[in-house]
C-alpha cells in the first residue's frame, strides 16, 4: 500500500485522461490543490469538467487551466473573480452549471457516501429547480439533486500520515473533504507528510480510506483579499 | 432624511438576540457585527467556521483563514472549523437562527432576488440560495430605491429569484417591513421619514 509519491506529476501518472470529471477542493484561493492543478496543466489533458466551488483567478488555481483551454465545463457556485472565465463563458467556449454552494457540497458528500440523489429545499421556486423532480414532504416542496461521482478528486490538506489520514487547517478545509470523498481516485497534496502515529487518531478530519495518493510540496497559498484593521494606539 | 448605511446596520443588529448563531452577508450586513453590543452572537462564515473574529492586524494575515467574502479574518476562543458540507448542513438544517443579507429586489410575497441580472455578467449565487432556504429567519437590508428612484420593494420581483417566499423582515434606508399575509406591514419608519413618504416610495402592497 504505497500512497506517497515524489511529486504531483508522478501522483497523477495513469489517472489523467481527456474528458474526465474532476472534483477539486478549495474555496476561492484558500485550500486549493495548487500543485496538482499545475501538473494537470503540464499534462495537457483537455475537455475537463471541474466540480469546484470557484474557478480561481486568471493566473492561479483553475484559472491556469482556463488560459490553456483545457476546461470544457465548470460546476460551481461563484465565478466572479475571473475575467478569462467570463470571456470564455460569454463567447460560448465554456459550459457553466451553477449550483448553490451547499447543494454542490452535498452533491459531493452524497456521492462519497453512496447516495445518488437527495431532496433539498434550496432553490425551490428558482431557475435552479427547472427540470428537476419536485417532491412534497410534510407539506413543503423539495427538489431532487444528484450526487457528483467524479473520476478524480484533487484536494489540499495541511498534514497527512503515510496511510492517508488527513488533517486540514482552519478554513482551508472547506470543500476538500467532500471533494475527496466523491472521486474514484483521490490525490492529495499536503504541506507535511508524517509517520503513522504522529497524528492524533481522535483528530483525523478525513480517514485514509478516502485517500489513494499523497504528495508533499511547497505551497504559494496566495491570499485573494488581504483585509486588515488598524492597530490600537498603545 | 433617511438612515445611512451604518444606521441601517445598527437597526438590523436590533434583530439579533443573545445566544443566536447568525450568518451575515456581504456589504451593509457585514457592518451589523459592529452594532451587536453586549449581545452574545456567534457569527457563521459558510466556508466553514463558527465564531468569526475581526480582521487581522497588518502582518498577521493567515491564508488559511478567510471569510465567505474571501477576506482575511481571525478566530476567537469559541471558534470551530468544519467542511463545506457540514457548514451547509447546519444552514439547511435550520440550526442557524438568522441570515442578514442584501438584495437587488424583494417583493410582497417574500420573494428575494440578489444573484443575477440577465444579460449582465453572471457571478453566481454562492451560498445565498441555501441560506434563504434554510435559516430560521431571513432579514433583508437594502436601499429602498435604485439609482433612478424606482422602488426595489416590489409587488413581484422581476429578476431571477434567489428564494421564493423566504423573506421575513425588510430593513431599508426608509423603514422596516414585515412580510405578512397579503403584503407588507410597516414596522417602523426611518428617522425623519413619514409613513406617507414610506408608502409613496414603496411599490409593494402595504397592509394593516
Interface residues (C-beta under 8 A of the other chain):
Chain A: X27 X28 X29 X30 X31 X53 X76 X77 X78 X79 X80 X81 X86 X89 X98 X100 X101 X102 X103 X104 X105 X106 X108 X109 X120 X121 X122 X123 X124 X125 X126 X127 X128 X158 X168 X169 X170 X171 X172 X173 X174 X175 X176 X177 X178 X205 X221 X222 X223 X224 X225 X226 X227 X228 X229 X231
Chain B: X45 X46 X47 X48 X49 X54 X55 X56 X57 X58 X60 X61 X62 X63 X64 X65 X66 X67 X69 X70 X71 X72 X73 X75 X81 X82 X83 X84 X85 X87 X88 X89 X91 X92 X111 X121 X122 X123 X124 X125 X126 X127 X128 X129 X130 X133 X134 X160 X161 X162 X163 X164 X165
